[in-house]
Amino acid sequence: MCADDPGPGLVISHLFRRRSPRAERLAEASGLWSLRRLPEPDWLAGRPRRRTFHWGLGPVLADFQKTFLAEGLDRYLAEHPVELFSFDLGPAARRHQGILPLARPLGPAAIRRHTEAALRFIRRFYQGPLAVENYNFYPTGLYGHITEPAFIRDFLAEFGLGLVLDLAHGAVTAHNQGRRPEDYFAELPLERTTEIHVSRPWLPPIPGVWAVDAHAAPEAREWAWLAGVLKSGRVPAAAPVFIEFYGDLAKLAQALAALAALPNAPE
C-alpha cells in the first residue's frame, strides 16, 4: 500500500445516520469513507476524510440522468473532493423491475451508446476518476453481456473506467452460471480494480436454485476469496477494501477487525 493509505475503508450506510459512541469510533478509525446516498449524516459532514461515492444505478437506465439531478449528485460532486465516483455496470435494459427487464434487452453496441451519453453527462459536474461495479447474473435477459469478463475488460478499456470489484456479485454470477467463484474472479480485469467490496452472498446448495447477494457479514469463505485476489498480484496496491454489511454496527466492527487481521489486507 502507499505510505499515506488509510487502510480498510468504511461504508457510510444508514447505520451511521444517527450518532452513537460505536458509530463515532468506527468513523474516526477510518481515513476513507464510501458514501452511498445524500445527504451525508449531519454529524459527519465536513469532517476531513477522504471520500469515494458509489451510486447503485447503471448508466443505461432511462432515468439515470434525471435521478442523478434529483438526488443532488450534480452539486455534491462539483463542490466536494470525491476521489472516485462509481456506479453499476448494468443492467442491460433501459427499465427493469428487480431481476426482470421491462424493456427490450440491449446488445453491446446499445449498452456502449447509452454509457457514452451518461459519461458525457457526469463530466459536466465531475472530472475525477470513474469506475463501474460488476453485476450479478441471472438468466432473465437483464444481464446479457454485462457480466461476461471479455465484455467487462473491453468496456473498461474503451471508456477509461476502473473496476469496483464486488466479490459477492462475482460469486453470485459464477454460481448462477455453474462455475467456481475463484475462476470467475481470475477472468476479470483485476488490474483495473479501484475498490473491492466484500460481503457474504447466499449460495444455495440446492441445484437449480439461484444465488443472491445477501450482504451478510463476511466469513471464512469470503475472506479466502479476498485473500486470493489480493495474492494474485494483479490488484493495484492502493485499491481499498470496503465491507458491505448493513445489519448492525457491532457485527460491522467485528468484520472490520477481521479484515484488518488478514495477512494481505490494507495496513
N, C-alpha and C positions, 0 to 999 in steps of 0.2 A: 504494500500500500504506500501511497505517497506520504511524506512526512507530516503534512497537516491534515491527514484523513481523519474524519470524525468518528470512525468506527461504524458499527451497525446503525442503520437509520431507524427512525420512529415514524410510523404512520399516524397522523393526527386524524383519528376517526371520531365517531360520535362519542367514544369513551372519554374524550378529552373536552367535551362541550362544557362540562361542569368541573370547576376547580376542586381538587381534593389533594390531600397530602401525597398519596401514591401517584396521582397524575402529575403533580409538581415534580416529584423525584424523577419520574421517567422522562419528563420533558427536559429537565435540567441535565440529565445524564447523557442526552444525545445532542450532538452538534449538527445533525442533519435531519430535517423533518420532511415528510412526504404528505402534502396536502391533497385532499380528495374532493373537497367542496368548499364553497364560500358561504358565509364569511368565516374567517378564522375565528376561533374562540377568543372572546374579548381579553381574557387573561393571558393569552399567548401573543396576541397581535403586537407587532413592533419589537419583539424580543430579537436580539442579534443572533439569529440562527441561519444556517444555510437551508435553503428550501428547494424542493422539487414539487411539481404538481402533476398528478396523474388523474386524467379525466376518463370516465368509463363509457365514452361514446366512440363510435367509429366514424371515420371521415366520409364514408359513402352514404351515411344516413341522410334522409331528406331534410331532417330538422337539425342537422349538425350546427350550421351557422346560426340559425335562429336561437337555439338553446344556448350556444356559446355566449351570445349577446345577452340573453335573458338572465343568465346566471352571473353576469358581470365579469366574465373572464377577460374580456377586452380591456377593461380598466385595470383589473388586478395585474395582468401580465405586463401591461405598459408601464405600471407605476412601481412594481416590486422587482427586486433582483432574483428572479427564479432561475435556478441553474439548469433545469431541464423541464420541458413540458412534454408530456406523453399522453397517449390515448390508445384506444383499442385498434388492432388490425382486424377489422371486420365489424359487423357481419358482412356477408356477401349479397345483401339485398338492401334496397332503399328503406324499406319498412319491415318490421317484424313484430311478433308477439312471442316473447320467450324464445324458444328454440325453433319457432316456425316462421318461415318467410310469409309476409303479407304482400309482397310484390315479387315480380319475376327475379329469380336469382341472377346475379351479374357474372359475366365472364371476366377474364383477366384484363382485357382492354378497358371495359367499363369501370372496373374497380380502380384502375390506374387513373382514368379520366376524372372520376369524382374525387379521388385523393388529391390529384394535382390542383383542382379547384379549391379544395379545403385548405391545402397548404398555402396557396396564394392568399387566402382569406386570413389565416393565422398570422402570416408575416406582416400584415398591416398593423399588428399590435405587439408582436414578439419576435425578436431577432436571435434568440438564443438557440441552443440545441433542441432538437425534436426527436422523439422516439415513439415506437408503437409496441404494444404488448401482444404477444402471441395468444391466440384464441383457443377455446375448447373446440372439439369436433363432435358433432352429432350428425347422423346420416339423414338429415331432414331437408337438404337442399339449401340450407342457410350458410353452409360453411365450405362450399366448393372453393378450391384453390387456396384460400387464405391460411389454411393450416398445413399446406404442403411445404416442406423445407426448401425445395428448389424455388418455389414462388416467393417465399419469405426472403430468401437470400437475394434474389434479383430485385425484388420490390425495395428492400432497404438500400441496395446499391444505387438503384435508379434515382431515388429521392433523397439520398444522403441522410438516411434516418438511422438512429440507434435501435437496439432491441431491448425492450423490457422483458426479461426472461422470467415468465411466470411458470415455476416448476409444477404447480398443481394443474394449471391448464395443459401443460405438456403431457403430464401423466394421464389426465382425462382423455386427451386426444389419442395417446398411444393405446390406452385400454379399450377405447371405443373402436379402434382400428385393429385390435388383436395383436398389438405389438408390445415390446418391453419399453417402459419409460426411458431407461438408460440409452437404448438405441435411438429413440426419437430425439432425445436431447443432443446426442452426438451429431445428428444430421443438421441441426440448426446452426445458423451463422453466429456462433458464440463469440467470435472475435468482435462483433458489433454490440455486445452487451453493455448497456449503460446502467441498468439496475437489475437486481434479482429479487423476485417476490417468492416468499416461502409460506406455505400453509399445507394442511393435510386434507387431501381430497378423499372422497368415498369411492373406493374401487371395489365394486361388489364381487364376491366370489362366485356368484351365480351366472352361468353362461347366458349371454344374450341380454343381460341387464346393463343399461348404460351407467357409466361412472358420472359423478357430478363433483363440482368444486365446492366442497363443504365449508371452506375457510375455517377449518378446525385448527387447533394448536398443533404445531409440528411435533412428530415423534421420531423414533429411530430411523424409520424408512425415509422420511423427508430429509433428515439431517444427512443420511447417506447419499441421497440424490444431490444435495447441495455440495457435499464434500467431493463427489465425483466430478461435477462440472468445474469446481474450483481447482481440483488437481489436474484437470485436463491441460492446463497451461494456455488455454485459448481465451479465457475470460479476462478482459483488462483488469489490472490490479486495483484500479480506482473505482470499480463498479460496487456501489454499496448494496447491502442486503437489507430488505425490509420484510418483517413478519406481518402477514395479512390475517390476523386473528382478531375478531371483534366481540369475543364473548364477555370477558371481564378483565380488569386491569391486573388482578392478582395473577391469573394464568398468563397474561401477556408478559408480566415481569419475569415469570419463571422461564418462558420461552426465550426472552431476550438474554437471560443469564445462560441458558443452554447454548444459544448461538455464540455468545462471547467466549464460551469454553471450548468451542470446536477448534481443532488444531489449525485449520486453514481459514478460519473466519477473520474478518477485519479486526485489527487490533486498535 
